Amino acid sequence: MLRPQLKPSSFSHTATSSSSTQLFPSSPCTSLVRQPSSIAGAAAGRTRRAPGVNVVRCASEAASSRRSDSSSASSSSGMAAVVRVKAVATFKVTVGGLLSSLKPSNAINGVKELIGRSLFLELVSSELDAKTGKEKATVPSYAHKVDDDDHGVVTYEADFDVPAGFGPIGAVVVTNHLHQEMLLEDVNLTAGAAAGNSTLLSIRCNSWVQPKSGKDDATPGQRVFFANKTYLPGQTPAGLKGYRERGLQEKRGNGTGRREDDDSVYDYDVYNDLGDVDSNSENARPVLGGSKQFPYPRRCRTGRPPSKKDPKLETRSGGVYVPRDEKFSEVKNAQFSIKTVTSVLHAAVPVLQSAFIDRNQAFPSFFVIDKLFEDGVALPSVEKLGFLKSIVPRVLELLRDGPGDGLLHFDTPANVQKDKFAWLRDEEFARETLAGVNPYAIELVREFPLKSKLDPAVYGPAESAITADVLEAQMRRVMTVAEAIKQKRLFMLDFHDLFLPYVHKIRTLDHTTMYGSRTVFFLTSDGTLRLLAIELTRPASPSQPQWRQVFTPSTDTTESWLWRMAKSHVRAHDAGHHELITHWLRTHCAVEPYIIAANRQLSEMHPIYQLMRPHFRYTMAINALARSRLISAGGVIESSFSPQKYSMELSSVAYDKLWRFDMEALPADLVRRGMAEEDPTAEHGLRLAIKDYPFANDGLLIWDAIKSWVQAYVARFYPDAGSVAGDTELQAFWTEVRTKGHGDKKDEPWWPKLDTPESLAYTLTTIIWVAAAHHAAVNFGQYDFGGYFPNRPSIARTKMPVEEPVDAAAMAKFLDNPDQALRDCFPSQVQATVVMAVLDVLSTHSQDEEYLGGPETRPWNNDAAVQAAYAGFTARLKEIEGVIDGRNKDRSLKNRCGAGILPYQLMKPFSGEGVTGMGIPNSTSI
């Protein structure tokens, strides 16, 4: 394991003098060492941080360390004057701590507590030694326990004798001599009573310190925490430069060896851990990243051994490494586990209560679907779960014996509460493209006829079968297609070129099918969209010609049922596009390289690191969980979404063809899709193609608020272009994002250059937007819109009955019972309930959620300009909440207000815990 390599401290004992001169402003020094709080303690209002055992905490006020103008005064004995500095440390005991009391290491800890040798602190000077030009010797002290309270809080104190001429304190070195890790939240240093009890400085840490006991020289259980004053690299005090450089080197590691659970090393690797070829050759999956065939962002390196059958692949043995400071807090971990257990049971029980267990069994009626929400179901024994144990095996170990009536319920999704039959209406289908969970897919039709960019020699004729006559008939001849395009009134969902190359591959798999699809809409005079036509295409193959057909709304019974089935296919395409591309690829996957690069290249005292750190919270942890259970071979995505084993390949294709950093900013994304055009005279500098576009309307308010805050922050530290270009850490960060984190696109010309304060602010705004607001828009409405799966099926399992050559038996079955044919096309009972359970988990805000502009992430330092800008940011977000509430009551905005319509709240910044359909966390945290 790699651990911080600190320069050995040389300690010089300093005696106290009654005539000591005050060298620093005085005040009490608080340092809390605590274990992660229990859920009950967290609920009582205690700040919740990362998971684990012990924490060291100190109040997070930033205070500048000031030098005394006085020179050292001498006592009659000639000894140097000193100032007594006090530290207070608080240790929080949890349920885990009580259980761990039985461990042998606890007895050792007790002895160390008794003799006062459990926590060792050293003060670091910001200055170099004037004589030697080297770092000054640190001022050391052990902390000793002084109090236990009824809430499991243990208090420690430490005293330091700081000699005159020591200079401003710039950092604290913490060494953990206990046999358990500690989460150091913050440290306050104050001068003693003789010096007036004033605060010297505060250091906010929020980071884990591993135990020194049992470690070798390479893992000393020691950490350095800098004062809450930010410095650009060239401004770093001389005494701290070495600490700054060594801190970054330790986080980078050396790129070798297997990472351990308690490591804090950040490095890159390709996605070569999605398959499990050693257990089953059917679980082989290609390496994503590092090749022209499958380009992809990088993920965090784990160092797990290579596969025995294919050394290019990483074995799935053991857990997935996540740097210690990136893991879930105890509160998040507990709530996630409880929620997952409940949700998995939700998925399991309805299947078990059926007469037989069949993975592919369809729902026998819509009445049975409704029963998922209306009636409770009894909790089965674990033994009866059968093959479902393999879906989330770790979670099932936590089962049973909870309070309650022994029944489990799926909560009724919000859209069903509003209108149970909304999923049948074309108007709702169209409305959700603007105000649903995937508002990133719809685009303006800019040319006609619609044409594919794929090779016609391989995939068939490029020109769409959707003709002008078809569209004009559905527009009721109010205008021609040419006029509609000129007036910007035709829009579409285009899943044709993305899915078509995979149609035949997917069709070789059991119980699924695939088409390329195009869906066209017309913007009506009241600002709503009318669904006009759907084209489904099967490409040519060696044995069959291309097949395609256009479906339209109809009063004819047979055509009407075909229309419903066609809509279900498009909904399944949209669900796959949403989960694999809009959600996973563009937020979770694309953001991880920013986190790795920031930790490798930006010191913790860098102002940009402090700005961005809240927006990286938990992302690496949830991504590791996704690689383990959701997107891996045989995981939830492959078992329940149409592309199945080709799901991640498709996301790689989308990354190759569609992902551009410069298009991830909301304004640029809207312009690229034709949903807006630049207009300096319009609000936000954009004129929307659809005025009532709830996601864009509200999202632009959030974008502008983030941009204003970031611009103010950047201006505080970068007065001109030279200060940006000359920031070596910043430039190294951005170079590494481009050349390593997104290395397969390193030569693209569209990467922005960080050469001015404006370009820096725009780049950082884009990253924050993606990590926070983009993710919130496509994540926290998943259960509301997809919980009732007929509204948003994850998979279409059967072909259209009219596909040529027509299957006579399937056609006869369709004509005899079209209702059952539609349900056969829907996900199976197992697929539907598992996806419902997962969407329920993903849509849930945890108890320790930290929201955009919230008090938990107020800037750590006392900089008045920064604090004022952040206060303005928070106030603006609260104003935006009121604006959104007002829009949701405006009857003229028919895409968000009306009978049975779910108000659009996904861009409301704040929320309570649970499934609320609102709230923008700072980061991609679930």
N, C-alpha and C positions, 0 to 999 in steps of 0.2 A: 504494500500500500504506500502511496505517496502522501506525505504529510508536510506541513510547512517547514522549510529548512531555515531556521532563524539563526542569526549570528549569536554565538554564545555571549550571554551577558556577563560583564565583569562587575561585581558588586563591591562597592566601597561603603563601609559602615560610617554613618555620620552621626555624631552626638548632638544633643540639643543644647542650646545656649539660652540662658534667660534673657540675654540682650539681643536675641535674633531679630533681624530686620524683616518686615513683611515684604515678601518677594512677589506674591500673587494676590489678587482679590480673593478674599476668603469666602467659605461657605461649606455646607455638609456635602459629602460625596456619597452617592448611592450607587451600589452595584448589586443587582439582584441575581442570584443564581437559583433557578427554579426548574422543576420538572414540568412537562407540558400539563396545562390545567385540565382538570376533568371536565366532562361535558357540563356538569352542574355548575362548576366554577366559571366556565365560559359563559354560561347562560346568565350568570350574575353580573356580567358586564366586563369581565377581565379580557384584556386584549388577547386575541388568539393568533398564534404564529405557527411556525412549522412543527411537524410532529416530533415526538421523541421523548427523551427522558428528562434531563435536567436543563435548567435555564439560568443564565445570569442576566439580571435585568438592572438597568439604571434609567433614570428619567431622561427624556430626550429633549432637553433644552440645549440649544447651541450657545456656547459662551466663548468669547474670545479669550485666549490666554495672553495675559499682558505681562510684560516684563516690568520689574521694579526699576525705577531710575537710580535707586540707591545701590551702592556697591556693597560688597559683603562687610558686615560688621564683625569685629572680633571680640570674643569674651576675654576675660583675664587669662584664660588658659590658652588663648590663641586659636581656638577651634572655630570653624566657619559657622556663620549664622544659618539657621534652618527654619523652615516653616512646616508645622505639623499638618498633614493632609489626611482626612479620614475617608474611608470607603465603607459602604454598607452593602452586603450581599444577601439576597433572599432566595431561598431554595424552596420550590413548590413540590410537595409530595402528591402523587396521584394514585389511583387504584393499582396501576402497574407498579408503582413504587412499593405498595404494601405487599404485593405478590413477590416482588424481587427481594423483600427482606429475608426470605428463606434462602437466598443464594449465599454461598460462602463469601463472595466478594463484599457482601453487605457488612460482615463482621470486620473485614479489613477497613472498609470505609469508616466504620464506627471508631476504630482505633485512631485513624487519621484525623477524624473530627475531634477526638479527645485531646490529641496533642497539637491541634491547630495546624495541620499540614495537608489540608485537602485542596485548597485553592491558592495559587501563587500568582500575584500581580506584580508587574513592573511598569514604572512610568518611563516614558521615552521622551527625551528632549528633542525639540525641533531644530536645535543648533548642533553644529559640529564642535568638537573640542578645539579651542583656539590654538593650542600648542601642537597637537598631533594631526589636526585636520581629519580625524576619524570620528565615528559616532561616539557620543558620550556614554559613559557607563550608565545603565539604567538604575532607577531607585526601586528596590524590591520590598515586598512585604507579603507575609502569609495572612490570609483572612481566617478568622476564627468564628465559630458559631456562638451566637449570643441569645437566641430566642427561638422557641417553637410556638405556634399558635394553633387554635382548634381547627383551622382551615387547611392545615398541612403546609403552612408557610414557615420556612426556617430562615432565620436572619443571621448573616455573617457581617463582621466588621474587620477592617484592616486599617492600620495607621502607617503613614509614610513620613519620613523626615527628609524633606527636600532641601538640598543645600542652596545657599545663595549662589547666583550665577549659573544655575542649572538651565535657565532659559524657559521659554514657553513649553508646556507639555503638549506634545503633538500626537501621542498615541499611548495605548496601554497594551502590554503583552500579558496574556492570560495563559497560565499553565494549569491543567486539570489533573490533580493527583488522585482523584477518586477512581473507582472502577466502573464508572458509567459516564456517558456523554452528557454534555451540558449545553443548553441553548442560551446563549448570552444575548439578551435583548438590548440592554443599554447600560451604560456606566456613567455615573455622575461623580465628579471629584470636587470636594469642597475643602477650603482651608479650615483649620481647627479654631476653637474658641478664642485662642490668644490672638488670632489674626482676623477675628470678626465674623467667622462662620459664613463667609460669602462663597458663592459658586465659582469655581475655577473654570471648569468646562464640563460639557456633557458629551458622551460618545454613544451614539445609537448603533447597535451591533446587529441584532437579529440574525445570529449565525451560530452554528454548532461548534463546540470545542470538544474534541475527542479525548479520552483518558490517556494520560501518560503512562500509567502503570502497565507493565507488560509489553510496552512498545520498545522497539529498538531505536537506534539513533536516527533512522530515516523517518520515524513517526513519533515525534516528541510530544504530542498532545498539547501543542502550543499554538496560539493564534495571536496576531497583531490586529488591533482595532484602532483606526485613526479617529482623531477628533472630528466633530461635525463641521469642519470647514473645508470647502471644496477648493481644489487647486488644479489648474491646467498643468500639464507636465512641466513646462518651463517655469512655473511659479512655485514648484514644490520647495518647501524649506530644506536647506542642505542636510539637516539631520534626519530627514524622513525619506530622502531619495532612495537610499539603499533598501529601506523597508518596502517602499512602493514597488521597486523593480523586482525584489525577491517575491513579493506577494503575487505578482502576475506570473512569474516563472513557475511558482508552485501550482497555480490553477491550470497551467498549460500541460503539466506533466511531461513525460518523455515519449508518449505514444506507444508504450510497450506494456505488456503484462495485463492481467485481468483486474478490472476495477472491483473494489470491495464496497460493501454497503455504506461504510462510513467515510469513503473517499470524497474529496471535493475537487476532482479533476475534470476538466472540460476538453473534449477532443472530438474529432469528426469521424464518421464512418458512413458507408453506404447502407442502403436497406437490403441487407443480405440475411436477415433473420426472420423473414415472414413465413418461410416454408419450414418443413420439418422432414427432410428427405430421409434422415436416419431411421425414423419410426415407420415411414410409409412412403414409397416412391410416388404415390398419388399426391403427396403433400409437397412435391417439389415446386418451387416458385422462382421466377427469375430474380436476379439482383437488380434492384432499382437504384440508379445513380452510377456515374462513372463510365457510362457507355453512350454511344450515339443512338443505339436502339432504344434504351430505356433511361433517358436523363431524369434526374430527380434531385430534390434538395437533400442535404445530408442530415443525419441524426447523430445523437451522442454515441460515441464509441463505448462499448462495454468490455471488450477484450475477452469475451467468452471464446472457448476453443473452437476451431473449425470443424465442420461436419466430417465424419469419417468417409462418407461416400462422395462428397464434393467439397474440396478445401476452399473453394470460393465462397461457400456459405458458412454462416455462423450457427453453431449448435444452439438449440433452444434450452439447454440444460441450465437449471438454476433460475434465479430471478433476473429481471431486467434492471441493470444498473442505472441509477439516477443520482446525480451529485447530491450530497447530504442536504444542502440548503435548498434544494429544489423539491423535496418531498412534501407530501401532504402534512398539514398539521394534525395533531391528535383529534381535534374536533372534526376536521374535514374527513380524516380517515374513518373515524367511528360512524359519522353520518353516512358516508359513502357506502360503507360495508352494510349498515342496517338497511339503507334504501335498496341496495343491490339484492340483499337477501329477500326482502319483501317483494321486489319486482320479479325476481326469478321464480318465486313461488306463485305469483300472479300468473306467470306464463305457464308454469307446470300444471297447476291444479285443473284448469278446464280440460286439458288434454287427458289427464288421468281419470277424470270423471266420465269421459266418453266410454263407449262400450269396448273400444279397443284402442291400442296405441299404434298409430300409423303416422309417420312423419308427414306423409303427403295427403292426409285426409282433409278434405275441404269442409267448411262449415255447412251443416245440413240445411240451415235456414238463416235468414236475417234475424229471426227471433232469438236464435242461439247466440248470435253476435251481441245483441242487445243485453242478453243475460249476463255478459261479462261485467257490465256496469250496474245492472239493476239488482242482482242477487249476490249475496255472499257465498263463498265456496269454502268447504272444510279444508283445513290444512292436513295434507297427507303425511305419512311417515317418510323418512328419507329413503328407505328401501324401495318404495314404490315409484321413485322418480325415474328409475330405469335409465335410458340413454340420455335423459336430460341432465344427469350428473355431469356429463362431459361438456356441457355448454359453459357453465361457470363452476367448475369443481371446487375451487378454493372457497367460494362463497357458501356452498352447501355445507361446509364444515361448521358453520355458525348457527345452524338451524335450531328452531323450536323453543318451547318453554318461555315465550314472551307473554306479556299481559294482553288481555283483550277477550273477545267472545269466541275465539277459535275460527273466525271467518276472515277471509281476505276479499278485498274489493279492488277493482280498478276504478279510480275516480273518473267520472264522466268528463271527457275533454270539453274545453270551453266552447268550441264551435258547435258541438252537439247540444250543449246546454242552451245555446242561442237558437239553433234551428236543426232539429234532428235530421231533416231531409235536405239540408243545404247541399250535400255532396251530389245530389242528383241534378242540381240546376246548373245549366251552362254559365249563368251569370256568376255563380260562386267559383266555378272553375277559372273563369277569366279574372275575377277579382283577386284571387290568391296569387296571381302572377305579379300583382302590384303591392299586395298587403299581406302576403303569406310568408311562409318560412324560406322560400327560395326566390326572392325578388331580384336576383342577379342574372336570371336566365333570359328574360324577355328583351327583345331588341326591335328596333325599327326596321321595317322593310324598305330598303333604299333602291332596289332595282327589281324589275320584273321582265320576264319570268324568273322564278327562283331557280338557281343553278348550283349544282354540286361542284366542289373543287377537286373531287376524287377522279382518278383515271377512269374514263368511260369504258376503256377496253377491258378493265377488270370488273368494274361495278355496274356497268350498264349505262344507259343514256343519262347525261348530267342534268338535263332540264326536267324540272318538276312536272308532275302530272296535274298539279293544281293550276287550272287555266283561269284566264280572266273571266270567262263566262260563268264558271262555277262561283267565283267570288262575287261577281256583280249580281248574280241571282240571290246569293245570301245577303248581300247589302240592300236587297229589295230595289235595285236599279236606281238608288238615289244619286249615284255617281259612277263613273268608270274607274277601273283600277288605276289608270294613269292619273286621273284627278285625285284619287285617294292617296297615291304615293306623293304627288306634288304637295298635297295639304298635310302630309305626315299623319295619315290616319290608319295606316296598315302596320301591324306589329306581328311578331311571330316568336314561337319557341322552336329553335332549330337544333334538334338532336339527330340530324341526318348524318353528317359527315363524321361525327365523333363515334357513333355506334355502328354504322354500316360495315366497317372493316371487321368487326367482331361478331357479326350476326351468325355466320356459319360456325364459328368456333363455339359460341355459346349454345347453339342449337345441338351440338353433339353431346351436351350435358343433359342429365335427366331432369324432368319436371321444371323446365324453364324454356323460354323462347326469347326472341329479340327481333326488333325491326329498327331501321332508321326511320325517324319521324320528323315531320314538319307540321306545325299547328299555327293557323293564321287567325288574327283577330282584327276587328274594325272598331275604331274609336268613334263612339256615338256622340251626338250633340250634348248629352248630359254628362259627359266626361267618363263614362263607363266603357268597358270593352265588351264587344259582342263576338262570341266564338263562331267563326265562319266555316272552317274546314280543317280536317286532319288527313295527312297523307302518311301511309305506312308503306315501307319499302323493304323487300327482301332482295338482296343483290344477286346477280347472276352467279352461277356455279358451274362446274364442269358437266353437271347432269341436268341443270334446270336454267331457264332464262330468268332474267330479272322479273320479279312480280311487284306490282305496286297498285294501290287503290286509294282513291280519295273518298272520305266519308264526310257527310254533312248532316246537320239536324234535319229531322223529317217527321211528318205526321204518320207516315206508314209504319205499322207496328214492327215489321221485320227490320226495316232500315233504322228505326228508333233504337232497337236492341243492339244492332251492330254499332250504332253511334256510341252507345254506352260502353260497349266493349273497347272501341277505339280510344275513348277517353281514358279508360282504365290502363291501356297500354302506355299512353302518353304520361299519365300520372306516375306510372312505374318508372318511365324514363326520367322524368323530372326528379323522382325520389332518388334514383341512382346518381344523377348529375349533382343533386344537392349534397348528398352525403359524401360522395367521393371527391368532388371538385370544389364546389362552393364552400363546403364546410371543412372537410379534412385537409385537402390540398392547400387551399388559399389561406387558411388560418393556422391550424395546428402544425401542419408540415412545414409551411413556408416560414413560420415564426421561429422554429427551433434553431435554425442557424444564426439568427440575430442574437439569441440568448447565449449560445456557445461563444460567438465572436466577442460579445460584450464582456463576458467573464474572462476571456483570454487576453484581451487587449486594452480594456478600460479599467484603470485602478478604481477601487471602491471610493477613493477620494475625488474621482473625476466627476465634474458636475453633470455630464451626460449619463454616466452610469447611475447616479442618484436619481436623475429624471426618469430613466427607463426601467429601473429595477422593479417597481410595482407592476409594470405591464408584462413582466415575465413570470409572475407568481404561478406556480403549480403546472405550467404548461409542459415542462419536460416530464413531470410525473404522470399526467394524464396521457401524454403521448406514449410513454412506456407501457402504460396499461392498455392502450389501444393496440400497440404492436403485439401484446401478449394475448388479448382476448377478442378484439373487435375486427381488426384488419388482417390478421394472420390466417394462414391456411386452416380452413374449417371453422373460422370464427363467425361471429354474428353476421358480418357483412357478406361473406361468401355463402353462408347457408341461407340467407334470407333476402338478398337483393338479386335482381335479374342477371347481372354479369357474372355472379358467382365467382369461380376461381380466377376469372380475368378482371376482377374489380380493380385491383391495384395496378395492373398493367394499363388499364384505361386511364387511371389518374396520372400515370406517367406520360401517356400520349397527350393528355390535356395540358400537363406541365410543359411539354415540348412545344405544342402548337399555340397555346393560349396565354401562359403565364408570363407577365412582364411586370417588373417592379414598378415602372413608371405608370402603369395602368391600374395599380392597386389602390391608389387614392380615389376616394369616392367621386369627386368631380371628373377625373380622367376616365373612370369606369363608365360613368353615365354617358360621357361624350363618345367613348368608343362604341357603345351599344346603340348610339343614335337616340338615346333617351333624353339627351339634353344637348344644347349647343352653347358655346361661349357667348356671353352678352354682357359687356361691362356695365350696362345700365340696369341689368336685372339683379334681383336679390341673389346673393351668393355668387354673382358673376355668371350665372347660368340661366338659360330659359328652357324649362322642361318641355318635352314633347307632349307629355300628359300632365296637365296641371294638378290633377288629383292623383298623385303617385305617393301614397303614404310613406313608404320606405324612404324615398328620395326626399320628400318634403321634410320629414323629421330628421333624417340622417344628415342632411346638409346643415341643419341647426347644430347638431352635435359636432360635425366636421369643423365648422367655423369656430365653435367654442374651443375645441382642442387646438386648432391652429393658432388662435389668439393667445392662449396660455403658453404654448410652446415658443411662439415668436418672442413673447416677453421674457421667457426664461433664457432663451438663446441670446437675446440682446444684452442680458445682464452679464454674460461671460465672454461674448465675442463681439467686440465693438466694430470690427472691420473684417474684410476678406483675409487679410494676412494672418489674423489670429486663428481663423478656421484652417487655412492651408498649413499653418505652422504647428498645429496641434498633432504631435507625432502619434499619440495614442488613438486619437479620433481617426486619423487617416489609416492607421494600421487596422482598426476595427472595420472600417468600410472596405478596405482592400480585402480583408479576410472574408467578409460577407460575400463579396463578389467572386473571389477566386477559390474559396474553399467551401463555404456554406452553400452557395449556389454555383459551385464550380463548373457545372455543365453548361452554364450560360455566361461564363466569365468574359467572353469576347463580344457579347451583344453590345451594340452601340447605344442602347437606350438607358443604360445605367446612369443615374444622375451623378455628377461630380460634387463632392463636398468642398466647395471653393469659396462660398460666401455665406454669411449668416442666413440669408434667405433660402439658399439651397439646403442648408443643414436643417433649418426649421421645417421645410416642406418634407424632407426625407423622414425626420423623426415623427412628424404628424402622421405620415402615411403608416409607419410601423405601429404607432399607438392606435390609429383608427382600425387597422386590421386586427390587432390583438384584442381590442376592447369592443368597439361598436360593430364592426363587420361580424365578428364572432357572435355577439349577442343577437344580432338581427337574424342569423341563420340557425341559432341553437335553441334559444329559450322558448321558442314557439313550437318546438317539434311535437310535444305531446298534445298541445292544443289543436294542431292541424292534422297530426298523424296518428294520434291515439285511437281515433275511430278509423280503422284502416281502409274501409271502402272509400273514404275521402282521399287517402294518399297511400295506396298499396305499394309495398316495397318491391314487389315482383309481379310480373304477368306470366303465368305458367302455361297458358295454352295459346295456340295460334288462332287467328281470326278464322271462323268457320268458312268464310268465302275465299280463303287463300287457295290459289291454284297450285297443283291439282287439288281439287276439292276432295276432302275426306268425307265420303258419303255417310259414314256412321256418325262422325262428329257433327255434320250438318243436320242430320236427322235428330240428333240429341238436342242441338240448339233450337231447332224449330219446335220440338216437343216441349222443352222446358228451358226457355232462355234465361230465366232467373237462376237456375242451377248452373247453366253454362257460364254465367257471369261469375258466380261464386267459385266455380272450378278455376277460373282465370285468376281470381284473387289469391293471395298467400294462403298456404295451408293453415290449419289450426295452430300447429307448432310454430311455424314461421311468424304468423300474425301476432301471437301472444308474446313470443320472445322479443320481437321488435317493439311491441307496445311497452314491454317492461324496460327495455333499453332506453327508449325515448323518454319514458317517465324519469329514469335516472338522469339522463343528460339534460333534461329540462329543469332540473331542480337546483335552486340556489342553496348553498350550504349555509350553516349557521355563522360561519366565520368569513362570509363573502366580503370582499373589499371593493367598493364601487368607485367608478370614475368620479373624481372630484370629492371623494369622501374624506372624513377626518382622519382615517387610519393611515392615509398616505400623504398627509400634509408634509411639505418639505422639511427635512430634518434640521436645517440650519436656521439661524436667526436673521438671515438676510432680509431686510425690510422690503426691498423691491420684489424679491421672489415670493415672500409671504403675502404681499398685497396682490400680486398677480394671481396666486393660487386662490386667495379669497374671492377675487373677481370671477375666476373660473367656476368655483363652487356656486356662487350666487347666480351666475348665468345658467348653469345646469338646472338649478331650481326654478328659474324663470321658464326654461324650456319645458319642464314638466307641466307647468300651467298652460303653456301654449298648446301642447299636445292634448291635454284634457279638453281645452276649448275646441280644438279641431274635431275631436271625437264626438262632440255634441252638435257640430255644424251640419244640419240636414242637407245643405247644398253639396257636401262632400260625400257622395254616394258610395265611394269605395271604402269608407270607414264609418259611416253612420247610416242607420236605417233599421227597419224591422228585421230581427234575426241576424244582423251583421255584427261580427266580433270587432270591437274597437281595436284600432292599431295602437299597441302600447309597447312594442318591442324596443323602441328608442327612448322610452322613459328611463332616465339614468338610475333611479334608485328603486329598491324593492325590499320586501321582507323575504324570509327564507321560504323554501318550498317551490312548487310549480305555480308561478304567478303570471307568466307571459309578459314580464317587463323586467327592467333592471339591466344596467350595463356594468358588469364587473370590469376592473382594470385590465384583466388579462384573460387569455384563453385558458380558463381554469377548470373546465369540465368537458 
